[in-house]
Amino acid sequence: MSNKSWPITIFLLLAVAIFGIGGVVYYGNVALPAQRIQNDIKACDEFANGVIQARAAAMALLGQKPPAAGPEVAKKYASIANQGIDKAFNTATPNGEIYNTLTQIGLKRLDFNENAGMAAVQNMESQYDLLIPLCTAIQPTSAPTASPSTSAPAITPSPSASK
């Protein structure tokens, strides 16, 4: 190399290094956080859809003539809700707030006793209150609705369903 090409070479190497560092900083401060938020929004949507489907299935069983027994309703509800919780857990940003809250909800599922009937369903639904503020904070439309223990209509068995 001639003496005149060294300054050009050094300038090009510095330019590549600056653009490389700039790209990493951009990815870490703009692209990655946006991707994590999108994952969490999708997780909230998956969770909300699972809860909605579980509530609909429970209401359908309770609306039958004669209504289904409490343990049967609880089993169906838990089966469908657990699918939504699992999908949300697998979609959420690992080690994020929503992921950690879904972990807590998942651990509470271990205590679910379908023989307790609708009390078990209401106990499971009360755990969802942990997730609602987190989902509302990132996108209000993707938050699951409040559990029956707060403002949504409660799923309660008819008197003949508990016999």
NUTI-525696 format. One record per residue (C-alpha): residue number from 1; residue in three letters; z, x, y. Coordinates in Angstrom, 2 decimals. Layout:
ATOM     i    aa        pz        px        py
ATOM   NUM   ALA         Z         X         Y
...
// end
This chain:
ATOM     i    aa        pz        px        py
ATOM     1   MET      0.00      0.00      0.00
ATOM     2   SER     -0.67      1.10      3.47
ATOM     3   ASN      2.01      1.26      6.10
ATOM     4   LYS      0.58     -1.84      7.83
ATOM     5   SER      0.94     -4.08      4.75
ATOM     6   TRP      4.71     -3.54      4.35
ATOM     7   PRO      5.69     -5.76      7.30
ATOM     8   ILE      3.43     -8.55      6.00
ATOM     9   THR      4.90     -8.23      2.49
ATOM    10   ILE      8.47     -8.32      3.78
ATOM    11   PHE      7.66    -11.32      5.99
ATOM    12   LEU      6.13    -13.21      3.07
ATOM    13   LEU      9.10    -12.43      0.81
ATOM    14   LEU     11.52    -13.63      3.48
ATOM    15   ALA      9.47    -16.80      4.04
ATOM    16   VAL      9.48    -17.58      0.31
ATOM    17   ALA     13.23    -16.94      0.12
ATOM    18   ILE     13.93    -19.16      3.16
ATOM    19   PHE     11.79    -21.98      1.78
ATOM    20   GLY     13.46    -21.62     -1.64
ATOM    21   ILE     16.94    -21.76     -0.16
ATOM    22   GLY     15.90    -24.66      2.06
ATOM    23   GLY     14.57    -26.54     -0.97
ATOM    24   VAL     17.81    -26.07     -2.87
ATOM    25   VAL     19.86    -27.21      0.13
ATOM    26   TYR     17.61    -30.26      0.61
ATOM    27   TYR     17.85    -31.18     -3.05
ATOM    28   GLY     21.63    -30.83     -3.08
ATOM    29   ASN     22.22    -32.70      0.17
ATOM    30   VAL     19.51    -35.37      0.15
ATOM    31   ALA     17.67    -35.86     -3.15
ATOM    32   LEU     20.55    -35.55     -5.62
ATOM    33   PRO     22.98    -37.86     -3.77
ATOM    34   ALA     20.23    -40.48     -3.44
ATOM    35   GLN     19.52    -40.23     -7.17
ATOM    36   ARG     23.23    -40.63     -7.94
ATOM    37   ILE     23.49    -43.71     -5.73
ATOM    38   GLN     20.46    -45.23     -7.46
ATOM    39   ASN     22.05    -44.57    -10.86
ATOM    40   ASP     25.27    -46.25     -9.72
ATOM    41   ILE     23.41    -49.24     -8.27
ATOM    42   LYS     21.58    -49.64    -11.58
ATOM    43   ALA     24.91    -49.33    -13.43
ATOM    44   CYS     26.41    -52.09    -11.26
ATOM    45   ASP     23.37    -54.27    -11.96
ATOM    46   GLU     23.66    -53.65    -15.71
ATOM    47   PHE     27.36    -54.47    -15.60
ATOM    48   ALA     26.84    -57.64    -13.54
ATOM    49   ASN     24.06    -58.84    -15.85
ATOM    50   GLY     26.24    -58.27    -18.90
ATOM    51   VAL     29.12    -60.22    -17.38
ATOM    52   ILE     26.83    -63.07    -16.31
ATOM    53   GLN     25.31    -63.29    -19.80
ATOM    54   ALA     28.75    -63.17    -21.43
ATOM    55   ARG     30.05    -65.94    -19.16
ATOM    56   ALA     26.96    -68.05    -19.85
ATOM    57   ALA     27.38    -67.62    -23.62
ATOM    58   ALA     31.07    -68.52    -23.40
ATOM    59   MET     30.33    -71.59    -21.30
ATOM    60   ALA     27.63    -72.67    -23.76
ATOM    61   LEU     30.08    -72.44    -26.66
ATOM    62   LEU     32.69    -74.37    -24.69
ATOM    63   GLY     30.11    -76.99    -23.77
ATOM    64   GLN     29.27    -77.81    -27.37
ATOM    65   LYS     30.38    -81.06    -28.99
ATOM    66   PRO     32.98    -80.30    -30.33
ATOM    67   PRO     33.76    -77.19    -28.24
ATOM    68   ALA     34.05    -73.90    -30.04
ATOM    69   ALA     37.50    -72.52    -30.76
ATOM    70   GLY     39.01    -69.99    -28.38
ATOM    71   PRO     38.74    -66.99    -30.74
ATOM    72   GLU     35.07    -67.75    -31.41
ATOM    73   VAL     34.36    -67.94    -27.67
ATOM    74   ALA     36.32    -64.74    -27.05
ATOM    75   LYS     34.42    -62.89    -29.78
ATOM    76   LYS     31.03    -63.96    -28.41
ATOM    77   TYR     32.07    -63.17    -24.82
ATOM    78   ALA     33.37    -59.71    -25.74
ATOM    79   SER     30.29    -58.88    -27.79
ATOM    80   ILE     27.90    -59.61    -24.92
ATOM    81   ALA     30.13    -58.20    -22.17
ATOM    82   ASN     30.58    -54.98    -24.13
ATOM    83   GLN     26.82    -54.51    -24.29
ATOM    84   GLY     26.63    -54.75    -20.50
ATOM    85   ILE     29.56    -52.40    -20.06
ATOM    86   ASP     27.97    -49.87    -22.43
ATOM    87   LYS     24.62    -50.01    -20.60
ATOM    88   ALA     26.37    -49.58    -17.25
ATOM    89   PHE     28.45    -46.66    -18.56
ATOM    90   ASN     25.36    -44.88    -19.88
ATOM    91   THR     23.53    -45.40    -16.57
ATOM    92   ALA     26.29    -44.48    -14.11
ATOM    93   THR     26.50    -41.02    -12.55
ATOM    94   PRO     28.70    -38.90    -14.84
ATOM    95   ASN     32.13    -38.20    -13.38
ATOM    96   GLY     31.45    -40.49    -10.41
ATOM    97   GLU     33.81    -43.25     -9.28
ATOM    98   ILE     31.84    -46.00    -11.01
ATOM    99   TYR     31.61    -43.97    -14.21
ATOM   100   ASN     35.36    -43.32    -14.17
ATOM   101   THR     36.13    -46.99    -13.49
ATOM   102   LEU     33.83    -48.04    -16.33
ATOM   103   THR     35.73    -45.57    -18.51
ATOM   104   GLN     39.00    -47.34    -17.60
ATOM   105   ILE     37.44    -50.73    -18.34
ATOM   106   GLY     36.10    -49.36    -21.62
ATOM   107   LEU     39.53    -48.13    -22.64
ATOM   108   LYS     41.03    -51.55    -21.85
ATOM   109   ARG     38.48    -53.08    -24.24
ATOM   110   LEU     40.40    -51.42    -27.05
ATOM   111   ASP     43.28    -53.83    -26.34
ATOM   112   PHE     41.02    -56.88    -26.62
ATOM   113   ASN     42.33    -59.33    -29.20
ATOM   114   GLU     39.86    -62.12    -29.88
ATOM   115   ASN     42.58    -64.13    -31.62
ATOM   116   ALA     44.23    -64.59    -28.21
ATOM   117   GLY     41.21    -66.71    -27.30
ATOM   118   MET     40.59    -67.43    -23.65
ATOM   119   ALA     43.64    -65.46    -22.54
ATOM   120   ALA     41.91    -62.35    -23.90
ATOM   121   VAL     38.74    -63.22    -21.97
ATOM   122   GLN     40.66    -63.72    -18.75
ATOM   123   ASN     42.53    -60.45    -19.29
ATOM   124   MET     39.22    -58.64    -19.84
ATOM   125   GLU     37.75    -60.26    -16.72
ATOM   126   SER     40.73    -59.16    -14.63
ATOM   127   GLN     39.75    -55.55    -15.34
ATOM   128   TYR     36.42    -56.10    -13.57
ATOM   129   ASP     38.24    -56.32    -10.23
ATOM   130   LEU     38.46    -52.52    -10.35
ATOM   131   LEU     34.68    -52.21    -10.20
ATOM   132   ILE     33.80    -54.89     -7.65
ATOM   133   PRO     34.77    -52.93     -4.48
ATOM   134   LEU     32.92    -49.83     -5.70
ATOM   135   CYS     29.72    -51.73     -6.39
ATOM   136   THR     29.98    -53.66     -3.14
ATOM   137   ALA     30.34    -50.40     -1.21
ATOM   138   ILE     27.05    -48.95     -2.45
ATOM   139   GLN     25.00    -52.15     -2.41
ATOM   140   PRO     26.56    -55.56     -1.82
ATOM   141   THR     23.93    -57.42     -3.84
ATOM   142   SER     24.54    -55.42     -7.02
ATOM   143   ALA     28.26    -56.05     -7.25
ATOM   144   PRO     29.46    -58.29    -10.06
ATOM   145   THR     31.08    -61.51     -8.95
ATOM   146   ALA     34.82    -61.76     -8.78
ATOM   147   SER     36.59    -62.47    -12.00
ATOM   148   PRO     38.00    -65.92    -12.70
ATOM   149   SER     41.44    -64.60    -11.85
ATOM   150   THR     40.33    -64.42     -8.21
ATOM   151   SER     37.67    -66.72     -6.81
ATOM   152   ALA     35.04    -67.51     -9.44
ATOM   153   PRO     35.43    -70.60    -11.57
ATOM   154   ALA     37.56    -69.89    -14.60
ATOM   155   ILE     36.32    -70.21    -18.15
ATOM   156   THR     38.92    -72.42    -19.72
ATOM   157   PRO     38.79    -74.09    -23.08
ATOM   158   SER     38.98    -77.81    -23.40
ATOM   159   PRO     42.18    -79.12    -25.03
ATOM   160   SER     40.41    -79.71    -28.35
ATOM   161   ALA     38.99    -76.13    -28.41
ATOM   162   SER     42.40    -74.54    -28.71
ATOM   163   LYS     43.37    -76.44    -31.87
// end
